Amino acid sequence: MCEYGKEILITKGSVMGRGSGKYMVEPLIRYFTKFTSNNGWIANECDVGWAVLAMEAFSHYTYYRSGGHLIVCDLQGRYRHNQYSREKCRFELTDVAICSRSRIYGPTDLGEKGIETFFANHRCNKFCNFDGHWARPRSPAVWFETSHHTSMVNTETANLLSTNNKARFTSSLTPIYSHTYDSDSSDSW
């Protein structure tokens, strides 16, 4: 069980139907902040405060706990502070992504290169390593042009996501990025 005020809740969406269409609906999170992306981008602490440090540490912790097989990333939502009840303080996140060595988590799973790019940009902070030494990749490299956008890779180019493949990724390398989703825009998929 987590200490009060340090819990991380991840919302679960529901599939809703209307006519012949189906839609994914998630609970509304007010005062939404983008902390990290799946392509290695990490918000600046000066812009969003201490919460980004906690979210970076959470991604690092998932790498540590999985034995280096994955990271939970693309963290967005808010820290919900309740001045009247410590028990109700928590992080509320939505629409997270996972980057894994086996690349089994869909088009937002940027594989080993997603993991390495996160660690190339991550600097351990006061929330990291609280119980000893958390592992990290030996020599992480930046493989992606980092932005606050969520990146997706189509199935045909998945073989490029192995760190053994020295291909560099940028947003101009179509079709390597099959789609970039900007949560701030009104563009639809």
Secondary structure, 3 states (H helix, E strand, C coil): CCCCCCEEEECCCEEEEECCEEEEECCCCCCCEECECCCCCECCHHHHCCHHHHHHHHHHHHHHHCCCCEEEECCEEEEECCCCCHHHCEEEECCCEEEECCCCCCCCCCHHHHHHHHHHHCCCCCCCCCCCCCCCCCCCCCCCCCCCCEEECCHHHHHHHCCCCCCCCCCCCCCCCCEEECCCCCCCC
